[in-house]
Amino acid sequence: MPTAPHSAAATARYDVIVVGVGGMGSAALWQLARRGQRVLGLERYDIPHAMGSSHGISRIIRLPYYEDPAYVPLLRRAYALWREIEAASGDEILVITGSIDASPEDDEVFQGALASARLHDLPHEVLSAAEVNARFPAYRLPQKIRAVYQPQGGLVASERAIVAHVRAAQAHGAEVHARERVLDWQVASDRGGVVVTTDRGRYEAERLVLTAGAWASDLAAPLAGLAVPERQVLAWLQPQQPEWFTPVRFPVFNLQVAEGRYYGLPVYEVPGFKFGRYHHQGETGAPDALRREPDAADERLLRDFAERYFPAGSGPTMALRDCMFTNTPDEHFILDHHPEHPQVVLASPCSGHGYKFCSVIGEILADLATGDGTTRHEIGFLRLDRPALRPQG
């Protein structure tokens, strides 16, 4: 095998190796490097890349979390850390637009968001569909919809954040290799660390953090059947009333309607407003087998939604892009140590709603991979041994 530019003749040693330098992995790299750890990041594709779950320009961030109010303290820390990496990089990463969580009044989206807002004393307003439509004219919500408006919601510039985290980690001495695929890892029985083998070299470390996205279960047997990749497609349509779809006039949304649950963001960088349908068409499978190129059926599904609920935004298509969800059975994250090898930390992809947490997940992973392996963050509901992930019967 020819020697790659960053290969070493002897096995290189590190404190921590991070496999997968996407949203979570890049944040973990920064957190580890700023703590003085000698850290290596390994990424099989480019940095950033369009093969996983972190591309597509922007991601929603919202505070009144209907999925579980236990996420709200993590979100508060995530906001603070997004501002820290923004300050360290000098780049715009967190953009505040306000957020809308909306559904029929008896649905879990409205009820859960309202419960989270009340429990954590978040500033919020409860709005009727008519009030949403009057305040934010891009919206055309049907009468039965009720909404929680929260002024601190917004978007995270997802690819820019990965670059910022990597550059900040490198400034603290981190080593990062792109286009280097991990083939295997093993416990180094003589020292209790790990040995990672790639298509370019062999590396040793005291601890290993696996943030391999949709490929996580290929590298971590405990995630097999618990981290299932799913094809997702996003659309950007040119608004016919562009002034209604700017960040200052268009809050990000999380909307349950008869056709499914959809999410969307204002015009930002790409000249179109961005939106998608959670679980799109329900196509799951191995990450390398899922089809990549969006087609006319994908576009029609998304355009039908825009024409009904955001008609002033349903102009010409500006972009269609695929990405991947990787879903757990209960759609909560997995953040934990490997059950057989405590020197290995596992982080599942986040079931389509996790990018907003990447900054704080990076901090949690750094906690789990250093010192006594504990974290001050309350992540019991995200542990691998939770009841929802145990075999039934």
C-alpha positions as CSV (number, residue, x, y, z in Angstrom):
1,M,0.0,0.0,0.0
2,P,1.5,3.4,-0.9
3,T,2.2,5.7,2.0
4,A,-0.4,8.5,2.4
5,P,0.7,12.0,3.1
6,H,-0.3,11.9,6.7
7,S,0.7,8.3,7.4
8,A,3.4,7.6,10.0
9,A,6.0,4.8,9.8
10,A,5.3,3.9,13.5
11,T,2.0,3.7,15.3
12,A,1.0,7.2,16.4
13,R,-0.4,7.6,20.0
14,Y,-3.1,10.0,21.2
15,D,-5.1,10.6,24.3
16,V,-8.4,10.4,22.4
17,I,-9.4,9.5,18.9
18,V,-12.7,10.8,17.5
19,V,-14.1,8.8,14.6
20,G,-16.5,10.9,12.4
21,V,-15.9,14.7,12.1
22,G,-19.4,15.9,11.5
23,G,-21.6,18.0,13.8
24,M,-21.0,16.0,17.0
25,G,-17.4,14.8,16.2
26,S,-16.1,18.3,15.4
27,A,-17.6,19.7,18.6
28,A,-16.0,16.9,20.6
29,L,-12.7,17.6,19.0
30,W,-12.8,21.2,20.0
31,Q,-13.8,20.4,23.6
32,L,-11.1,17.8,24.0
33,A,-8.3,19.9,22.4
34,R,-9.1,22.9,24.5
35,R,-8.7,20.7,27.6
36,G,-5.2,19.9,26.5
37,Q,-5.9,16.4,25.2
38,R,-3.8,15.1,22.4
39,V,-6.6,14.3,20.0
40,L,-7.0,12.8,16.5
41,G,-10.1,13.2,14.3
42,L,-10.7,10.7,11.5
43,E,-13.3,11.4,8.8
44,R,-13.9,9.1,5.9
45,Y,-15.2,11.9,3.6
46,D,-14.4,15.6,3.3
47,I,-14.7,18.2,6.1
48,P,-17.5,19.2,5.8
49,H,-19.2,16.8,3.4
50,A,-22.6,16.0,2.0
51,M,-22.9,12.3,2.7
52,G,-24.3,12.3,6.2
53,S,-26.6,14.3,8.4
54,S,-24.9,17.7,9.0
55,H,-25.0,19.4,5.6
56,G,-27.6,21.6,3.9
57,I,-26.5,25.0,5.2
58,S,-28.7,25.4,8.2
59,R,-30.5,23.6,11.1
60,I,-33.3,24.7,13.4
61,I,-32.7,25.4,17.1
62,R,-35.7,25.8,19.4
63,L,-36.1,25.8,23.1
64,P,-39.7,24.7,24.1
65,Y,-38.8,21.1,23.3
66,Y,-42.0,19.0,22.8
67,E,-40.0,15.8,22.5
68,D,-39.1,15.9,26.2
69,P,-38.7,18.8,28.6
70,A,-35.5,17.1,29.9
71,Y,-33.8,18.5,26.7
72,V,-34.3,22.1,27.7
73,P,-31.3,22.4,30.1
74,L,-29.1,20.8,27.4
75,L,-30.4,23.4,24.9
76,R,-29.6,26.3,27.2
77,R,-26.0,25.1,27.4
78,A,-26.0,24.5,23.7
79,Y,-26.9,28.1,23.1
80,A,-24.0,29.3,25.3
81,L,-21.5,27.0,23.5
82,W,-22.7,28.0,20.0
83,R,-22.0,31.6,21.1
84,E,-18.5,30.5,22.3
85,I,-17.5,28.9,19.1
86,E,-19.0,31.8,17.2
87,A,-16.8,34.2,19.2
88,A,-13.7,31.9,18.8
89,S,-14.2,31.7,15.0
90,G,-15.5,35.2,14.2
91,D,-18.2,33.5,12.0
92,E,-22.0,33.9,12.2
93,I,-23.2,30.5,13.4
94,L,-26.4,31.1,15.5
95,V,-29.1,33.3,14.0
96,I,-32.2,34.2,16.1
97,T,-35.5,34.2,14.3
98,G,-38.0,33.1,16.9
99,S,-39.7,29.7,16.6
100,I,-43.2,28.3,16.0
101,D,-44.2,24.9,17.4
102,A,-47.7,24.3,16.0
103,S,-50.3,21.6,15.6
104,P,-54.0,20.9,16.4
105,E,-54.6,21.9,20.0
106,D,-54.7,18.3,21.3
107,D,-51.6,17.1,19.4
108,E,-48.3,16.4,21.2
109,V,-46.4,19.1,19.3
110,F,-48.4,22.0,20.7
111,Q,-49.1,20.4,24.1
112,G,-45.5,19.3,24.5
113,A,-44.0,22.6,23.5
114,L,-46.3,24.5,25.8
115,A,-45.5,22.1,28.7
116,S,-41.8,22.6,28.2
117,A,-42.1,26.4,28.0
118,R,-44.1,26.5,31.2
119,L,-41.9,24.0,33.1
120,H,-38.7,25.8,32.3
121,D,-40.2,29.3,32.5
122,L,-39.4,30.1,28.9
123,P,-40.7,33.4,27.4
124,H,-43.5,32.4,25.0
125,E,-46.8,33.2,23.6
126,V,-49.7,31.0,22.7
127,L,-51.1,32.0,19.3
128,S,-54.1,31.0,17.2
129,A,-53.6,30.2,13.6
130,A,-55.1,33.6,12.7
131,E,-52.7,35.4,15.0
132,V,-49.7,33.6,13.5
133,N,-50.8,34.4,9.9
134,A,-51.4,38.0,10.8
135,R,-48.0,38.5,12.5
136,F,-46.0,36.4,10.0
137,P,-47.6,36.8,6.6
138,A,-45.7,34.0,5.0
139,Y,-47.7,31.5,7.1
140,R,-51.1,30.2,6.1
141,L,-52.0,27.9,8.9
142,P,-55.5,26.4,9.0
143,Q,-58.0,27.5,11.7
144,K,-57.6,24.4,13.9
145,I,-53.9,25.0,14.5
146,R,-52.5,26.4,17.8
147,A,-49.0,27.6,18.1
148,V,-46.3,28.2,20.8
149,Y,-44.2,31.2,19.7
150,Q,-40.8,31.4,21.4
151,P,-38.6,34.4,20.6
152,Q,-35.2,32.7,21.1
153,G,-35.5,30.1,18.4
154,G,-33.5,30.3,15.2
155,L,-31.0,28.5,13.1
156,V,-27.5,27.2,13.3
157,A,-25.2,27.4,10.2
158,S,-24.4,23.7,10.3
159,E,-21.6,23.3,7.8
160,R,-20.0,26.6,8.9
161,A,-20.1,25.3,12.5
162,I,-18.2,22.1,11.6
163,V,-15.5,24.2,10.0
164,A,-15.3,26.5,13.0
165,H,-15.1,23.6,15.4
166,V,-12.3,21.9,13.4
167,R,-10.3,25.1,13.0
168,A,-10.6,25.9,16.7
169,A,-9.6,22.3,17.6
170,Q,-6.6,22.5,15.3
171,A,-5.6,25.8,16.9
172,H,-5.4,23.9,20.2
173,G,-3.2,21.2,18.6
174,A,-5.7,18.7,17.3
175,E,-4.8,16.5,14.4
176,V,-7.5,15.9,11.8
177,H,-7.5,13.6,8.8
178,A,-10.1,13.6,6.1
179,R,-10.7,11.0,3.5
180,E,-9.4,8.3,5.8
181,R,-11.8,5.4,6.5
182,V,-11.7,3.5,9.8
183,L,-11.7,-0.2,9.1
184,D,-11.7,-1.6,12.6
185,W,-10.8,-0.8,16.2
186,Q,-9.7,-3.1,19.0
187,V,-9.0,-2.9,22.7
188,A,-5.3,-2.8,23.4
189,S,-5.3,-5.5,26.0
190,D,-1.8,-4.8,27.4
191,R,-2.6,-1.2,28.2
192,G,-6.4,-0.9,28.3
193,G,-6.5,1.6,25.5
194,V,-7.6,1.2,21.9
195,V,-6.0,0.5,18.5
196,V,-7.7,2.0,15.4
197,T,-6.9,0.7,12.0
198,T,-7.8,2.8,8.9
199,D,-7.1,2.5,5.2
200,R,-4.1,4.7,5.7
201,G,-2.6,3.8,9.1
202,R,-2.8,2.5,12.6
203,Y,-3.3,4.6,15.7
204,E,-3.4,4.1,19.4
205,A,-5.2,6.0,22.1
206,E,-6.3,5.8,25.7
207,R,-10.0,6.6,24.7
208,L,-12.1,6.4,21.6
209,V,-15.2,8.4,20.7
210,L,-17.4,7.0,18.0
211,T,-19.4,9.7,16.2
212,A,-19.7,8.0,12.9
213,G,-23.2,9.1,11.9
214,A,-25.2,6.7,9.8
215,W,-22.3,4.3,9.9
216,A,-22.2,4.1,13.7
217,S,-23.6,0.6,14.0
218,D,-20.9,-0.7,11.6
219,L,-18.3,0.3,14.2
220,A,-20.3,-0.3,17.4
221,A,-22.1,-3.6,17.7
222,P,-24.3,-2.3,20.6
223,L,-25.9,0.1,18.2
224,A,-26.9,-2.5,15.7
225,G,-30.7,-2.3,15.2
226,L,-30.8,0.8,17.4
227,A,-29.4,3.3,14.9
228,V,-31.3,2.9,11.6
229,P,-30.4,5.2,8.7
230,E,-33.3,6.8,6.8
231,R,-33.3,8.9,3.6
232,Q,-34.4,12.5,4.0
233,V,-34.9,15.2,1.4
234,L,-35.0,19.0,1.8
235,A,-36.3,21.6,-0.6
236,W,-35.5,25.3,-1.1
237,L,-38.2,27.2,-3.0
238,Q,-37.9,30.8,-4.2
239,P,-40.4,33.0,-2.4
240,Q,-42.8,35.1,-4.5
241,Q,-42.8,37.5,-1.5
242,P,-39.1,37.4,-0.5
243,E,-39.5,40.1,2.2
244,W,-41.8,37.7,4.2
245,F,-39.2,34.9,4.3
246,T,-36.2,36.8,5.8
247,P,-34.8,35.8,9.2
248,V,-36.3,38.9,10.8
249,R,-39.8,38.1,9.5
250,F,-39.9,34.3,9.3
251,P,-39.6,32.3,12.5
252,V,-38.4,28.7,12.1
253,F,-41.2,26.2,12.4
254,N,-42.1,22.7,13.6
255,L,-45.6,22.0,12.3
256,Q,-47.9,19.0,12.5
257,V,-50.6,19.0,9.9
258,A,-52.8,16.3,8.3
259,E,-50.0,15.5,5.8
260,G,-47.4,14.9,8.5
261,R,-44.9,16.8,10.5
262,Y,-42.8,19.4,8.7
263,Y,-40.1,21.9,9.6
264,G,-38.8,24.9,7.9
265,L,-36.4,27.9,8.0
266,P,-36.1,31.3,6.4
267,V,-34.0,32.2,3.3
268,Y,-30.4,31.9,4.4
269,E,-27.5,31.7,1.9
270,V,-29.4,29.6,-0.6
271,P,-32.0,31.8,-2.4
272,G,-35.0,29.9,-1.2
273,F,-36.8,29.1,2.0
274,K,-35.9,25.7,3.3
275,F,-38.3,23.0,4.6
276,G,-38.7,19.2,4.8
277,R,-41.1,16.5,6.1
278,Y,-39.9,14.4,9.0
279,H,-39.3,10.9,7.9
280,H,-40.0,12.0,4.3
281,Q,-41.1,8.8,2.6
282,G,-39.9,6.3,5.2
283,E,-37.0,4.8,3.2
284,T,-34.6,3.1,5.5
285,G,-31.6,0.8,5.0
286,A,-27.8,0.7,5.0
287,P,-26.3,4.1,4.5
288,D,-24.4,3.2,1.4
289,A,-27.5,1.6,-0.2
290,L,-30.0,4.5,0.3
291,R,-30.6,6.4,-2.9
292,R,-29.1,9.8,-3.0
293,E,-30.5,11.9,-5.8
294,P,-33.9,13.6,-5.2
295,D,-36.5,13.0,-7.9
296,A,-39.8,14.4,-9.1
297,A,-41.8,12.5,-6.4
298,D,-39.7,14.0,-3.7
299,E,-40.2,17.5,-5.1
300,R,-43.9,17.0,-5.5
301,L,-44.4,15.8,-1.9
302,L,-42.6,18.9,-0.6
303,R,-44.1,21.4,-3.0
304,D,-47.7,20.3,-2.2
305,F,-47.0,21.2,1.4
306,A,-45.6,24.6,0.5
307,E,-48.4,25.5,-1.9
308,R,-51.0,24.8,0.9
309,Y,-49.3,26.3,4.0
310,F,-46.7,28.7,2.6
311,P,-48.1,29.7,-0.8
312,A,-46.1,32.9,-1.1
313,G,-43.0,30.7,-0.8
314,S,-43.9,28.2,-3.4
315,G,-42.0,29.7,-6.4
316,P,-39.4,28.0,-8.5
317,T,-37.2,25.3,-7.0
318,M,-33.8,26.5,-6.0
319,A,-32.4,23.3,-4.6
320,L,-33.3,19.7,-3.6
321,R,-30.8,17.9,-1.3
322,D,-30.8,14.6,0.4
323,C,-29.4,13.8,3.8
324,M,-29.8,11.0,6.4
325,F,-31.7,10.7,9.6
326,T,-30.4,7.8,11.8
327,N,-33.3,6.9,14.1
328,T,-33.3,5.1,17.4
329,P,-36.5,3.2,18.4
330,D,-37.7,6.0,20.7
331,E,-36.1,8.8,18.6
332,H,-34.0,10.0,21.5
333,F,-30.2,10.1,21.3
334,I,-27.7,7.6,22.6
335,L,-24.8,9.1,24.6
336,D,-23.0,6.5,26.7
337,H,-19.9,4.3,27.2
338,H,-19.7,1.1,25.4
339,P,-21.2,-1.5,27.7
340,E,-18.2,-3.8,27.4
341,H,-15.4,-1.3,26.9
342,P,-15.7,1.8,29.1
343,Q,-12.8,3.5,27.3
344,V,-15.1,3.7,24.2
345,V,-17.8,6.4,24.1
346,L,-20.8,6.0,21.8
347,A,-22.8,8.8,20.3
348,S,-25.7,7.9,18.0
349,P,-26.9,10.2,15.3
350,C,-29.8,12.1,16.6
351,S,-33.0,10.9,14.9
352,G,-33.4,13.9,12.8
353,H,-33.6,16.5,15.6
354,G,-30.1,16.6,17.1
355,Y,-27.9,19.0,15.2
356,K,-29.0,21.9,17.5
357,F,-27.4,20.0,20.4
358,C,-24.0,19.4,18.8
359,S,-22.2,22.0,20.7
360,V,-23.3,20.6,24.1
361,I,-23.0,17.0,22.9
362,G,-19.4,17.8,22.1
363,E,-18.9,18.9,25.7
364,I,-20.7,15.8,27.0
365,L,-18.5,13.4,24.9
366,A,-15.4,15.2,26.1
367,D,-16.5,14.6,29.7
368,L,-17.2,10.9,29.0
369,A,-13.8,10.5,27.3
370,T,-11.7,12.1,30.0
371,G,-11.2,11.9,33.8
372,D,-13.5,9.6,35.6
373,G,-15.9,9.5,32.6
374,T,-18.8,11.3,34.2
375,T,-20.6,14.5,33.1
376,R,-22.5,17.2,35.0
377,H,-25.2,17.1,32.4
378,E,-28.3,15.1,33.0
379,I,-28.2,12.5,30.3
380,G,-29.8,9.5,32.1
381,F,-32.7,9.5,29.6
382,L,-30.1,9.2,26.8
383,R,-28.2,6.2,28.1
384,L,-27.9,3.0,26.2
385,D,-29.6,0.9,28.9
386,R,-32.8,2.9,29.0
387,P,-36.0,0.7,29.0
388,A,-37.2,1.8,25.6
389,L,-34.0,0.3,23.9
390,R,-34.2,-3.0,25.8
391,P,-35.5,-6.1,24.0
392,Q,-39.2,-6.7,24.8
393,G,-40.7,-10.0,25.9
